[in-house]
């Protein structure tokens, strides 16, 4: 993924050229791009991903390195050791992950396929947890990975249930306001909300089938997507059963969260 894609959908008018951006916003921009990249980045890639000039970027990197949020090796920068402590704290404190984990395990055992829990964050679909299939599967998703809110069942599912203003802004950025492609994407999201799930094939990884279902908390507020992933060739004759299993698993998580 190109670094320039990592903040799609999260920049506001305050981030436009010539506008005032706070120091806190700048340092968080750097941290967000590093967190999403999945690999060390050069200063040029960080400049492209954040839109910051070199001098400002190096100031933010120095702050982040001082507190352990960023580490560097030569000319490359990556999340630092404090990120591991944050991740551990999130795992220990996330009610959503605690509730969903046993359901993910059960769904994976029942279907023999990979089950994941994803949420929207910083214009991305971020994988909070993943239970891998005991069978072979080449899939981009693992715990902590992310993709832009554009392609794939998981990304489309979390995008469909974002607040309308945020969802519309992302559609405009991805497809262009008023374009046929945007209208088609919006119609697909509406169909998803109507039927309660979406399936795709090969949109993120070649040959991988995905089914995603929204997870709700009290007040029917969508908080995540439960996704089942498998090689299309392996599941093409049992897709209906896999969809039903995913719907039932998401309903179990939603009932627990609402209770």
C-alpha positions in Angstrom: 0.0 0.0 0.0 1.3 3.5 -0.9 1.9 5.7 2.0 -0.2 8.5 0.4 -3.3 6.2 0.9 -3.0 5.8 4.6 -4.9 8.9 5.7 -7.6 8.8 3.1 -10.9 10.0 4.5 -9.5 11.5 7.7 -8.1 14.9 6.6 -10.4 17.8 7.2 -10.4 21.4 6.1 -7.8 22.1 8.8 -5.4 20.0 6.9 -5.6 21.9 3.7 -2.5 23.7 2.4 -2.1 27.1 4.1 -4.3 26.2 7.1 -3.3 25.9 10.7 -2.7 22.4 11.9 -1.9 21.9 15.6 1.3 20.2 16.7 -0.8 17.4 18.3 -2.5 16.8 14.9 0.9 16.7 13.1 2.4 14.2 15.5 -0.7 12.0 15.3 -0.6 12.1 11.5 3.0 10.7 11.6 2.0 8.0 14.1 -1.1 7.0 12.1 0.8 6.6 8.9 3.4 4.5 10.6 0.8 2.4 12.3 -1.0 1.6 9.1 2.0 0.9 6.8 2.9 -2.5 8.0 6.6 -1.9 7.2 9.3 0.7 8.0 9.0 3.9 6.0 11.5 6.4 4.7 11.2 10.1 5.5 10.1 10.7 1.9 7.3 8.2 2.3 6.2 9.8 5.5 6.2 13.2 3.9 4.0 11.9 1.2 1.7 10.1 3.6 1.3 13.0 6.0 1.7 16.0 3.8 4.2 17.5 6.3 7.3 19.4 5.1 10.6 17.7 6.0 11.5 20.1 8.9 8.1 19.6 10.6 8.3 15.8 10.0 11.7 15.5 11.7 10.4 17.5 14.7 7.5 15.1 15.1 9.7 12.0 14.7 12.1 13.3 17.3 9.2 13.7 19.8 7.8 10.2 19.0 11.3 8.7 19.3 11.9 10.4 22.7 8.7 8.7 24.1 9.3 5.3 22.5 6.5 5.5 20.0 8.9 5.4 17.0 12.2 3.6 16.4 14.5 4.2 13.5 17.1 2.0 11.8 19.2 4.0 9.4 16.9 5.9 7.1 13.8 4.0 7.9 11.2 4.6 10.7 8.8 2.1 12.3 6.5 2.0 15.4 8.6 1.8 18.6 8.4 -0.4 21.7 5.7 1.6 23.4 3.4 0.6 20.6 3.6 -3.0 21.9 2.5 -1.8 25.3 -0.4 0.1 23.8 -1.4 -3.0 21.8 -1.3 -5.2 25.0 -3.4 -2.7 26.8 -5.9 -2.6 24.0 -6.2 -6.4 24.0 -6.6 -6.5 27.8 -9.1 -3.7 27.9 -11.3 -4.1 24.8 -14.7 -5.4 25.7 -15.5 -5.9 22.0 -12.5 -8.2 21.5 -13.2 -10.2 24.7 -16.8 -10.8 23.7 -16.0 -11.6 20.1 -13.0 -13.9 20.6 -14.8 -17.1 21.6 -17.3 -16.6 18.8 -14.5 -16.2 16.3 -12.9 -19.4 17.5 -16.3 -21.2 17.3 -17.0 -19.9 13.8 -13.6 -20.9 12.5 -13.9 -24.4 14.0 -17.4 -24.8 12.6 -16.4 -23.7 9.0 -12.7 -24.6 9.0 -12.1 -21.2 7.6 -10.5 -17.9 8.9 -12.7 -15.6 10.9 -11.8 -12.0 11.7 -13.1 -8.9 13.5 -12.6 -5.5 11.9 -13.4 -1.9 12.7 -13.1 1.4 10.9 -10.2 3.7 12.1 -8.4 6.5 10.3 -10.0 5.7 6.9 -9.0 2.0 7.1 -10.6 -1.3 8.0 -8.4 -2.5 10.8 -8.2 -6.1 11.9 -8.6 -6.3 15.7 -8.5 -10.1 15.9 -8.2 -13.1 13.6 -8.6 -16.8 14.0 -6.8 -18.6 11.2 -8.1 -21.5 9.3 -6.4 -24.9 9.9 -6.4 -25.2 6.1 -4.2 -23.3 3.7 -5.2 -19.7 2.9 -3.2 -16.9 1.4 -4.8 -13.8 2.8 -3.6 -10.2 3.6 -5.5 -10.0 6.8 -4.0 -10.7 10.2 -4.3 -9.0 13.5 -3.3 -5.4 13.2 -3.3 -5.2 9.4 -5.5 -2.7 7.6 -6.9 -1.9 4.1 -8.5 1.3 2.8 -12.3 1.6 3.2 -12.9 0.8 -0.5 -12.5 -2.8 -1.6 -13.2 -6.1 -0.1 -16.1 -7.4 2.0 -14.7 -6.2 5.3 -13.9 -2.7 4.2 -17.3 -2.3 2.5 -19.1 -3.6 5.5 -17.6 -1.1 8.0 -17.9 1.7 5.4 -21.6 1.0 4.9 -22.3 1.6 8.6 -20.2 4.8 9.2 -22.1 8.0 9.9 -23.6 9.3 6.7 -21.4 12.4 6.5 -18.2 10.4 6.9 -19.4 7.7 4.5 -20.3 10.2 1.8 -17.0 12.0 2.1 -15.1 8.8 1.7 -17.2 7.8 -1.4 -16.4 11.2 -2.9 -12.7 10.8 -2.3 -12.5 7.3 -3.6 -14.7 7.7 -6.7 -15.2 11.4 -7.3 -18.4 13.3 -6.6 -21.3 12.6 -9.1 -19.5 9.8 -11.0 -21.1 6.6 -12.2 -18.6 4.6 -10.1 -19.6 6.5 -7.0 -23.3 5.8 -7.7 -22.6 2.1 -8.1 -20.5 2.0 -4.9 -23.3 3.8 -3.0 -25.9 1.4 -4.3 -23.8 -1.6 -3.3 -23.5 -0.2 0.3 -27.3 0.3 0.4 -27.9 -3.2 -0.7 -25.5 -4.4 2.0 -27.5 -2.5 4.7 -30.7 -4.0 3.3 -29.7 -7.6 3.2 -27.4 -7.4 6.2 -24.2 -8.9 4.7 -21.9 -8.7 1.7 -19.8 -11.2 -0.2 -16.9 -10.5 -2.5 -14.3 -12.6 -4.4 -10.7 -11.6 -5.1 -11.0 -7.9 -4.3 -8.1 -7.8 -1.8 -6.4 -11.2 -2.4 -6.7 -13.1 -5.6 -9.1 -16.1 -5.3 -10.2 -15.3 -1.8 -13.9 -15.2 -1.0 -15.1 -13.1 1.9 -18.3 -12.6 3.7 -18.8 -9.7 6.2 -21.6 -9.0 8.6 -22.1 -6.0 10.8 -21.8 -6.3 14.6 -24.1 -4.1 16.6 -24.2 -2.8 20.1 -27.2 -1.4 22.0 -29.4 0.9 19.9 -28.4 -0.9 16.7 -25.2 1.0 16.5 -22.7 -0.8 14.2 -19.3 -1.2 15.9 -17.5 -3.8 13.8 -17.6 -6.3 11.0 -17.3 -10.0 11.4 -15.7 -11.5 8.4 -15.2 -15.1 7.2 -12.5 -15.6 4.6 -11.7 -18.7 2.4 -10.3 -19.7 -1.0 -13.2 -19.3 -3.4 -12.5 -22.6 -5.1 -12.9 -24.4 -1.7 -16.2 -22.8 -0.7 -18.1 -22.1 -3.9 -20.5 -24.9 -3.4 -21.3 -24.1 0.2 -21.4 -20.3 0.2 -25.1 -20.1 1.5 -24.2 -22.2 4.6 -21.1 -20.1 5.3 -23.1 -16.9 5.0 -25.7 -18.2 7.4 -22.9 -19.3 9.9 -21.4 -15.8 9.7 -24.8 -14.1 10.2 -25.5 -16.3 13.2 -22.0 -15.6 14.7 -22.4 -11.9 14.3 -25.8 -12.0 15.9 -24.3 -13.8 19.0 -21.7 -11.1 19.4 -24.3 -8.4 19.0 -26.6 -9.9 21.6 -23.7 -10.1 24.1 -22.7 -6.5 23.4 -26.3 -5.2 23.7 -26.8 -7.2 27.0 
